[in-house]
Amino acid sequence: MSVTLELPDDIGFRLLDDPEHAEPDIRRELAIALYREGKLPPGRAAQLAGMDRWDFEKLLVERQVPMPWTKENVENEMNALRRN
């Protein structure tokens, strides 16, 4: 799936300061936000961020994002591992 995002000029110009990293930075921030909201389990969020699972979890620790493990999280992770 491809998504196009229109940004206000002032934000777009900030991203143009470092256009090579704009997409990876946005993907990483989106992955963190979706994980924080409980919409993605850690493995899928790491995949969206373009990171391996352990580096993504280190990033969550650095950002002080709580990483609660519920029964549902564990089941989602197990199902994701079975699909891959």
Biopython code that builds the backbone (N, CA, C, O; Angstrom):
import numpy as np
from Bio.PDB.StructureBuilder import StructureBuilder

atoms = [
    (1, "MET", "N", (0.845, -1.163, 0.000)),
    (1, "MET", "CA", (0.000, 0.000, 0.000)),
    (1, "MET", "C", (0.896, 1.233, 0.000)),
    (1, "MET", "O", (1.947, 1.262, 0.641)),
    (2, "SER", "N", (0.467, 2.219, -0.712)),
    (2, "SER", "CA", (1.186, 3.482, -0.764)),
    (2, "SER", "C", (0.269, 4.576, -0.238)),
    (2, "SER", "O", (-0.921, 4.603, -0.552)),
    (3, "VAL", "N", (0.825, 5.471, 0.558)),
    (3, "VAL", "CA", (0.060, 6.576, 1.127)),
    (3, "VAL", "C", (0.781, 7.870, 0.791)),
    (3, "VAL", "O", (1.995, 7.981, 0.962)),
    (4, "THR", "N", (0.026, 8.841, 0.315)),
    (4, "THR", "CA", (0.583, 10.161, 0.044)),
    (4, "THR", "C", (0.102, 11.097, 1.132)),
    (4, "THR", "O", (-1.078, 11.103, 1.483)),
    (5, "LEU", "N", (1.007, 11.878, 1.656)),
    (5, "LEU", "CA", (0.696, 12.773, 2.754)),
    (5, "LEU", "C", (1.031, 14.194, 2.345)),
    (5, "LEU", "O", (2.160, 14.482, 1.947)),
    (6, "GLU", "N", (0.055, 15.083, 2.439)),
    (6, "GLU", "CA", (0.307, 16.489, 2.147)),
    (6, "GLU", "C", (0.603, 17.200, 3.455)),
    (6, "GLU", "O", (-0.139, 17.076, 4.429)),
    (7, "LEU", "N", (1.705, 17.949, 3.462)),
    (7, "LEU", "CA", (2.141, 18.643, 4.663)),
    (7, "LEU", "C", (2.130, 20.144, 4.430)),
    (7, "LEU", "O", (2.330, 20.598, 3.303)),
    (8, "PRO", "N", (1.899, 20.914, 5.478)),
    (8, "PRO", "CA", (2.042, 22.365, 5.356)),
    (8, "PRO", "C", (3.470, 22.695, 4.919)),
    (8, "PRO", "O", (4.414, 21.982, 5.258)),
    (9, "ASP", "N", (3.615, 23.787, 4.161)),
    (9, "ASP", "CA", (4.926, 24.158, 3.620)),
    (9, "ASP", "C", (6.009, 24.251, 4.681)),
    (9, "ASP", "O", (7.131, 23.791, 4.470)),
    (10, "ASP", "N", (5.676, 24.847, 5.829)),
    (10, "ASP", "CA", (6.723, 25.018, 6.841)),
    (10, "ASP", "C", (7.255, 23.683, 7.347)),
    (10, "ASP", "O", (8.437, 23.573, 7.673)),
    (11, "ILE", "N", (6.412, 22.683, 7.416)),
    (11, "ILE", "CA", (6.873, 21.355, 7.837)),
    (11, "ILE", "C", (7.618, 20.680, 6.696)),
    (11, "ILE", "O", (8.662, 20.065, 6.913)),
    (12, "GLY", "N", (7.095, 20.789, 5.495)),
    (12, "GLY", "CA", (7.765, 20.198, 4.335)),
    (12, "GLY", "C", (9.167, 20.731, 4.148)),
    (12, "GLY", "O", (10.082, 19.969, 3.838)),
    (13, "PHE", "N", (9.355, 22.038, 4.333)),
    (13, "PHE", "CA", (10.679, 22.626, 4.183)),
    (13, "PHE", "C", (11.654, 22.087, 5.236)),
    (13, "PHE", "O", (12.843, 21.930, 4.957)),
    (14, "ARG", "N", (11.161, 21.809, 6.426)),
    (14, "ARG", "CA", (12.034, 21.227, 7.459)),
    (14, "ARG", "C", (12.506, 19.837, 7.051)),
    (14, "ARG", "O", (13.649, 19.456, 7.303)),
    (15, "LEU", "N", (11.607, 19.088, 6.418)),
    (15, "LEU", "CA", (11.983, 17.750, 5.963)),
    (15, "LEU", "C", (12.972, 17.825, 4.804)),
    (15, "LEU", "O", (13.814, 16.941, 4.649)),
    (16, "LEU", "N", (12.874, 18.866, 3.997)),
    (16, "LEU", "CA", (13.785, 19.012, 2.865)),
    (16, "LEU", "C", (15.203, 19.316, 3.297)),
    (16, "LEU", "O", (16.137, 19.147, 2.513)),
    (17, "ASP", "N", (15.384, 19.766, 4.540)),
    (17, "ASP", "CA", (16.739, 19.978, 5.047)),
    (17, "ASP", "C", (17.543, 18.684, 5.002)),
    (17, "ASP", "O", (18.762, 18.708, 4.836)),
    (18, "ASP", "N", (16.857, 17.561, 5.151)),
    (18, "ASP", "CA", (17.501, 16.255, 5.131)),
    (18, "ASP", "C", (16.576, 15.272, 4.402)),
    (18, "ASP", "O", (16.064, 14.335, 5.014)),
    (19, "PRO", "N", (16.360, 15.485, 3.089)),
    (19, "PRO", "CA", (15.365, 14.678, 2.365)),
    (19, "PRO", "C", (15.669, 13.186, 2.338)),
    (19, "PRO", "O", (14.752, 12.371, 2.237)),
    (20, "GLU", "N", (16.946, 12.820, 2.426)),
    (20, "GLU", "CA", (17.312, 11.408, 2.397)),
    (20, "GLU", "C", (16.748, 10.656, 3.597)),
    (20, "GLU", "O", (16.438, 9.470, 3.495)),
    (21, "HIS", "N", (16.615, 11.337, 4.730)),
    (21, "HIS", "CA", (16.137, 10.692, 5.945)),
    (21, "HIS", "C", (14.677, 10.984, 6.248)),
    (21, "HIS", "O", (14.145, 10.486, 7.240)),
    (22, "ALA", "N", (14.014, 11.788, 5.409)),
    (22, "ALA", "CA", (12.635, 12.181, 5.700)),
    (22, "ALA", "C", (11.712, 10.968, 5.804)),
    (22, "ALA", "O", (11.000, 10.824, 6.798)),
    (23, "GLU", "N", (11.713, 10.096, 4.799)),
    (23, "GLU", "CA", (10.807, 8.950, 4.841)),
    (23, "GLU", "C", (11.130, 7.997, 5.988)),
    (23, "GLU", "O", (10.218, 7.611, 6.719)),
    (24, "PRO", "N", (12.396, 7.600, 6.179)),
    (24, "PRO", "CA", (12.683, 6.711, 7.317)),
    (24, "PRO", "C", (12.311, 7.337, 8.662)),
    (24, "PRO", "O", (11.827, 6.642, 9.555)),
    (25, "ASP", "N", (12.534, 8.634, 8.810)),
    (25, "ASP", "CA", (12.186, 9.307, 10.069)),
    (25, "ASP", "C", (10.674, 9.287, 10.292)),
    (25, "ASP", "O", (10.209, 9.029, 11.402)),
    (26, "ILE", "N", (9.915, 9.559, 9.236)),
    (26, "ILE", "CA", (8.450, 9.561, 9.357)),
    (26, "ILE", "C", (7.944, 8.160, 9.658)),
    (26, "ILE", "O", (7.061, 7.987, 10.499)),
    (27, "ARG", "N", (8.497, 7.150, 8.977)),
    (27, "ARG", "CA", (8.083, 5.758, 9.232)),
    (27, "ARG", "C", (8.371, 5.364, 10.679)),
    (27, "ARG", "O", (7.552, 4.713, 11.327)),
    (28, "ARG", "N", (9.544, 5.765, 11.181)),
    (28, "ARG", "CA", (9.915, 5.435, 12.563)),
    (28, "ARG", "C", (8.961, 6.103, 13.552)),
    (28, "ARG", "O", (8.505, 5.469, 14.503)),
    (29, "GLU", "N", (8.660, 7.376, 13.328)),
    (29, "GLU", "CA", (7.757, 8.089, 14.238)),
    (29, "GLU", "C", (6.342, 7.516, 14.183)),
    (29, "GLU", "O", (5.667, 7.418, 15.208)),
    (30, "LEU", "N", (5.897, 7.138, 12.980)),
    (30, "LEU", "CA", (4.574, 6.526, 12.849)),
    (30, "LEU", "C", (4.538, 5.188, 13.576)),
    (30, "LEU", "O", (3.562, 4.879, 14.260)),
    (31, "ALA", "N", (5.584, 4.401, 13.435)),
    (31, "ALA", "CA", (5.645, 3.101, 14.113)),
    (31, "ALA", "C", (5.584, 3.264, 15.628)),
    (31, "ALA", "O", (4.887, 2.514, 16.311)),
    (32, "ILE", "N", (6.311, 4.243, 16.147)),
    (32, "ILE", "CA", (6.288, 4.493, 17.592)),
    (32, "ILE", "C", (4.884, 4.903, 18.029)),
    (32, "ILE", "O", (4.380, 4.412, 19.039)),
    (33, "ALA", "N", (4.257, 5.793, 17.282)),
    (33, "ALA", "CA", (2.909, 6.267, 17.640)),
    (33, "ALA", "C", (1.900, 5.130, 17.599)),
    (33, "ALA", "O", (1.073, 5.004, 18.502)),
    (34, "LEU", "N", (1.959, 4.297, 16.558)),
    (34, "LEU", "CA", (1.001, 3.187, 16.448)),
    (34, "LEU", "C", (1.244, 2.141, 17.532)),
    (34, "LEU", "O", (0.294, 1.548, 18.042)),
    (35, "TYR", "N", (2.493, 1.914, 17.885)),
    (35, "TYR", "CA", (2.795, 0.995, 18.983)),
    (35, "TYR", "C", (2.263, 1.558, 20.297)),
    (35, "TYR", "O", (1.615, 0.854, 21.071)),
    (36, "ARG", "N", (2.549, 2.847, 20.537)),
    (36, "ARG", "CA", (2.125, 3.495, 21.788)),
    (36, "ARG", "C", (0.607, 3.423, 21.951)),
    (36, "ARG", "O", (0.106, 3.267, 23.065)),
    (37, "GLU", "N", (-0.121, 3.536, 20.846)),
    (37, "GLU", "CA", (-1.589, 3.496, 20.890)),
    (37, "GLU", "C", (-2.136, 2.078, 20.935)),
    (37, "GLU", "O", (-3.348, 1.881, 21.020)),
    (38, "GLY", "N", (-1.248, 1.087, 20.877)),
    (38, "GLY", "CA", (-1.685, -0.300, 20.932)),
    (38, "GLY", "C", (-2.230, -0.813, 19.620)),
    (38, "GLY", "O", (-2.904, -1.843, 19.597)),
    (39, "LYS", "N", (-1.956, -0.117, 18.518)),
    (39, "LYS", "CA", (-2.476, -0.525, 17.216)),
    (39, "LYS", "C", (-1.547, -1.484, 16.487)),
    (39, "LYS", "O", (-1.967, -2.155, 15.544)),
    (40, "LEU", "N", (-0.289, -1.558, 16.912)),
    (40, "LEU", "CA", (0.664, -2.503, 16.333)),
    (40, "LEU", "C", (1.456, -3.170, 17.439)),
    (40, "LEU", "O", (1.878, -2.504, 18.384)),
    (41, "PRO", "N", (1.667, -4.478, 17.337)),
    (41, "PRO", "CA", (2.558, -5.141, 18.284)),
    (41, "PRO", "C", (4.005, -4.751, 17.955)),
    (41, "PRO", "O", (4.266, -4.242, 16.865)),
    (42, "PRO", "N", (4.934, -4.977, 18.863)),
    (42, "PRO", "CA", (6.304, -4.510, 18.657)),
    (42, "PRO", "C", (6.971, -5.032, 17.387)),
    (42, "PRO", "O", (7.692, -4.288, 16.722)),
    (43, "GLY", "N", (6.744, -6.282, 17.044)),
    (43, "GLY", "CA", (7.379, -6.834, 15.845)),
    (43, "GLY", "C", (6.920, -6.143, 14.574)),
    (43, "GLY", "O", (7.731, -5.831, 13.701)),
    (44, "ARG", "N", (5.621, -5.905, 14.470)),
    (44, "ARG", "CA", (5.074, -5.228, 13.282)),
    (44, "ARG", "C", (5.487, -3.762, 13.265)),
    (44, "ARG", "O", (5.776, -3.215, 12.201)),
    (45, "ALA", "N", (5.519, -3.127, 14.421)),
    (45, "ALA", "CA", (5.949, -1.729, 14.497)),
    (45, "ALA", "C", (7.408, -1.607, 14.060)),
    (45, "ALA", "O", (7.768, -0.670, 13.348)),
    (46, "ALA", "N", (8.239, -2.544, 14.481)),
    (46, "ALA", "CA", (9.641, -2.534, 14.074)),
    (46, "ALA", "C", (9.758, -2.679, 12.564)),
    (46, "ALA", "O", (10.576, -2.015, 11.926)),
    (47, "GLN", "N", (8.940, -3.547, 12.005)),
    (47, "GLN", "CA", (8.950, -3.740, 10.556)),
    (47, "GLN", "C", (8.570, -2.439, 9.837)),
    (47, "GLN", "O", (9.217, -2.061, 8.860)),
    (48, "LEU", "N", (7.535, -1.761, 10.313)),
    (48, "LEU", "CA", (7.136, -0.486, 9.729)),
    (48, "LEU", "C", (8.255, 0.540, 9.844)),
    (48, "LEU", "O", (8.475, 1.333, 8.928)),
    (49, "ALA", "N", (8.952, 0.524, 10.959)),
    (49, "ALA", "CA", (10.045, 1.474, 11.192)),
    (49, "ALA", "C", (11.288, 1.142, 10.372)),
    (49, "ALA", "O", (12.212, 1.952, 10.288)),
    (50, "GLY", "N", (11.314, -0.046, 9.768)),
    (50, "GLY", "CA", (12.487, -0.452, 9.005)),
    (50, "GLY", "C", (13.650, -0.831, 9.895)),
    (50, "GLY", "O", (14.813, -0.669, 9.525)),
    (51, "MET", "N", (13.323, -1.341, 11.080)),
    (51, "MET", "CA", (14.337, -1.702, 12.066)),
    (51, "MET", "C", (14.135, -3.154, 12.475)),
    (51, "MET", "O", (13.053, -3.714, 12.302)),
    (52, "ASP", "N", (15.191, -3.759, 13.019)),
    (52, "ASP", "CA", (14.958, -5.077, 13.598)),
    (52, "ASP", "C", (14.287, -4.878, 14.960)),
    (52, "ASP", "O", (14.308, -3.792, 15.539)),
    (53, "ARG", "N", (13.709, -5.936, 15.430)),
    (53, "ARG", "CA", (12.890, -5.882, 16.636)),
    (53, "ARG", "C", (13.663, -5.324, 17.829)),
    (53, "ARG", "O", (13.145, -4.496, 18.579)),
    (54, "TRP", "N", (14.889, -5.777, 17.999)),
    (54, "TRP", "CA", (15.656, -5.396, 19.187)),
    (54, "TRP", "C", (16.062, -3.917, 19.140)),
    (54, "TRP", "O", (16.039, -3.236, 20.165)),
    (55, "ASP", "N", (16.428, -3.426, 17.961)),
    (55, "ASP", "CA", (16.765, -2.005, 17.831)),
    (55, "ASP", "C", (15.534, -1.135, 18.063)),
    (55, "ASP", "O", (15.628, -0.061, 18.657)),
    (56, "PHE", "N", (14.374, -1.606, 17.589)),
    (56, "PHE", "CA", (13.146, -0.853, 17.817)),
    (56, "PHE", "C", (12.827, -0.800, 19.308)),
    (56, "PHE", "O", (12.429, 0.246, 19.821)),
    (57, "GLU", "N", (12.997, -1.915, 20.002)),
    (57, "GLU", "CA", (12.732, -1.921, 21.435)),
    (57, "GLU", "C", (13.710, -1.015, 22.180)),
    (57, "GLU", "O", (13.328, -0.365, 23.153)),
    (58, "LYS", "N", (14.975, -0.965, 21.734)),
    (58, "LYS", "CA", (15.930, -0.030, 22.336)),
    (58, "LYS", "C", (15.474, 1.414, 22.113)),
    (58, "LYS", "O", (15.596, 2.254, 23.005)),
    (59, "LEU", "N", (14.947, 1.699, 20.914)),
    (59, "LEU", "CA", (14.432, 3.037, 20.618)),
    (59, "LEU", "C", (13.262, 3.375, 21.544)),
    (59, "LEU", "O", (13.161, 4.498, 22.037)),
    (60, "LEU", "N", (12.379, 2.402, 21.778)),
    (60, "LEU", "CA", (11.252, 2.639, 22.685)),
    (60, "LEU", "C", (11.747, 2.970, 24.091)),
    (60, "LEU", "O", (11.204, 3.853, 24.754)),
    (61, "VAL", "N", (12.763, 2.267, 24.536)),
    (61, "VAL", "CA", (13.339, 2.546, 25.862)),
    (61, "VAL", "C", (13.930, 3.954, 25.887)),
    (61, "VAL", "O", (13.713, 4.705, 26.838)),
    (62, "GLU", "N", (14.686, 4.313, 24.830)),
    (62, "GLU", "CA", (15.272, 5.657, 24.755)),
    (62, "GLU", "C", (14.199, 6.743, 24.783)),
    (62, "GLU", "O", (14.394, 7.801, 25.382)),
    (63, "ARG", "N", (13.073, 6.479, 24.138)),
    (63, "ARG", "CA", (11.977, 7.453, 24.071)),
    (63, "ARG", "C", (11.046, 7.361, 25.280)),
    (63, "ARG", "O", (10.069, 8.103, 25.387)),
    (64, "GLN", "N", (11.364, 6.447, 26.177)),
    (64, "GLN", "CA", (10.571, 6.223, 27.385)),
    (64, "GLN", "C", (9.119, 5.858, 27.067)),
    (64, "GLN", "O", (8.182, 6.325, 27.715)),
    (65, "VAL", "N", (8.967, 5.018, 26.056)),
    (65, "VAL", "CA", (7.646, 4.514, 25.674)),
    (65, "VAL", "C", (7.412, 3.239, 26.461)),
    (65, "VAL", "O", (8.202, 2.299, 26.369)),
    (66, "PRO", "N", (6.331, 3.196, 27.239)),
    (66, "PRO", "CA", (6.039, 1.972, 28.008)),
    (66, "PRO", "C", (5.851, 0.782, 27.073)),
    (66, "PRO", "O", (5.265, 0.903, 25.997)),
    (67, "MET", "N", (6.358, -0.367, 27.505)),
    (67, "MET", "CA", (6.222, -1.586, 26.706)),
    (67, "MET", "C", (5.492, -2.656, 27.511)),
    (67, "MET", "O", (6.095, -3.634, 27.952)),
    (68, "PRO", "N", (4.202, -2.462, 27.698)),
    (68, "PRO", "CA", (3.451, -3.469, 28.469)),
    (68, "PRO", "C", (3.233, -4.732, 27.648)),
    (68, "PRO", "O", (2.959, -4.670, 26.449)),
    (69, "TRP", "N", (3.356, -5.847, 28.294)),
    (69, "TRP", "CA", (3.076, -7.112, 27.632)),
    (69, "TRP", "C", (1.787, -7.679, 28.197)),
    (69, "TRP", "O", (1.702, -8.036, 29.372)),
    (70, "THR", "N", (0.792, -7.752, 27.337)),
    (70, "THR", "CA", (-0.472, -8.365, 27.714)),
    (70, "THR", "C", (-0.565, -9.725, 27.031)),
    (70, "THR", "O", (0.236, -10.053, 26.155)),
    (71, "LYS", "N", (-1.532, -10.489, 27.436)),
    (71, "LYS", "CA", (-1.743, -11.782, 26.791)),
    (71, "LYS", "C", (-2.002, -11.576, 25.301)),
    (71, "LYS", "O", (-1.522, -12.354, 24.477)),
    (72, "GLU", "N", (-2.749, -10.546, 24.951)),
    (72, "GLU", "CA", (-3.048, -10.253, 23.542)),
    (72, "GLU", "C", (-1.771, -9.908, 22.765)),
    (72, "GLU", "O", (-1.607, -10.345, 21.626)),
    (73, "ASN", "N", (-0.854, -9.117, 23.376)),
    (73, "ASN", "CA", (0.421, -8.796, 22.723)),
    (73, "ASN", "C", (1.200, -10.068, 22.402)),
    (73, "ASN", "O", (1.722, -10.232, 21.299)),
    (74, "VAL", "N", (1.269, -10.958, 23.376)),
    (74, "VAL", "CA", (2.012, -12.199, 23.188)),
    (74, "VAL", "C", (1.368, -13.038, 22.086)),
    (74, "VAL", "O", (2.070, -13.584, 21.235)),
    (75, "GLU", "N", (0.054, -13.143, 22.093)),
    (75, "GLU", "CA", (-0.641, -13.907, 21.060)),
    (75, "GLU", "C", (-0.422, -13.291, 19.678)),
    (75, "GLU", "O", (-0.194, -14.012, 18.707)),
    (76, "ASN", "N", (-0.489, -11.966, 19.586)),
    (76, "ASN", "CA", (-0.246, -11.300, 18.301)),
    (76, "ASN", "C", (1.161, -11.562, 17.793)),
    (76, "ASN", "O", (1.369, -11.819, 16.607)),
    (77, "GLU", "N", (2.118, -11.493, 18.697)),
    (77, "GLU", "CA", (3.514, -11.745, 18.317)),
    (77, "GLU", "C", (3.691, -13.189, 17.845)),
    (77, "GLU", "O", (4.369, -13.441, 16.849)),
    (78, "MET", "N", (3.085, -14.127, 18.556)),
    (78, "MET", "CA", (3.202, -15.532, 18.169)),
    (78, "MET", "C", (2.581, -15.754, 16.797)),
    (78, "MET", "O", (3.147, -16.468, 15.970)),
    (79, "ASN", "N", (1.422, -15.151, 16.546)),
    (79, "ASN", "CA", (0.764, -15.285, 15.239)),
    (79, "ASN", "C", (1.617, -14.664, 14.139)),
    (79, "ASN", "O", (1.729, -15.223, 13.048)),
    (80, "ALA", "N", (2.214, -13.518, 14.421)),
    (80, "ALA", "CA", (3.069, -12.845, 13.422)),
    (80, "ALA", "C", (4.282, -13.715, 13.096)),
    (80, "ALA", "O", (4.679, -13.821, 11.935)),
    (81, "LEU", "N", (4.870, -14.339, 14.122)),
    (81, "LEU", "CA", (6.025, -15.210, 13.900)),
    (81, "LEU", "C", (5.650, -16.437, 13.084)),
    (81, "LEU", "O", (6.440, -16.898, 12.260)),
    (82, "ARG", "N", (4.473, -16.961, 13.300)),
    (82, "ARG", "CA", (4.025, -18.131, 12.537)),
    (82, "ARG", "C", (3.820, -17.794, 11.069)),
    (82, "ARG", "O", (4.057, -18.636, 10.202)),
    (83, "ARG", "N", (3.378, -16.561, 10.776)),
    (83, "ARG", "CA", (3.140, -16.151, 9.382)),
    (83, "ARG", "C", (4.443, -15.939, 8.629)),
    (83, "ARG", "O", (4.485, -16.099, 7.410)),
    (84, "ASN", "N", (5.500, -15.582, 9.336)),
    (84, "ASN", "CA", (6.780, -15.285, 8.662)),
    (84, "ASN", "C", (7.605, -16.489, 8.539)),
    (84, "ASN", "O", (8.710, -16.428, 8.000)),
]
sb = StructureBuilder()
sb.init_structure("model")
sb.init_model(0)
sb.init_chain("A")
sb.init_seg("    ")
for serial, (resi, resn, name, xyz) in enumerate(atoms, 1):
    if name == "N":
        sb.init_residue(resn, " ", resi, " ")
    sb.init_atom(name, np.array(xyz, "f"), 0.0, 1.0, " ", f" {name:<3s}", serial, name[0])
structure = sb.get_structure()
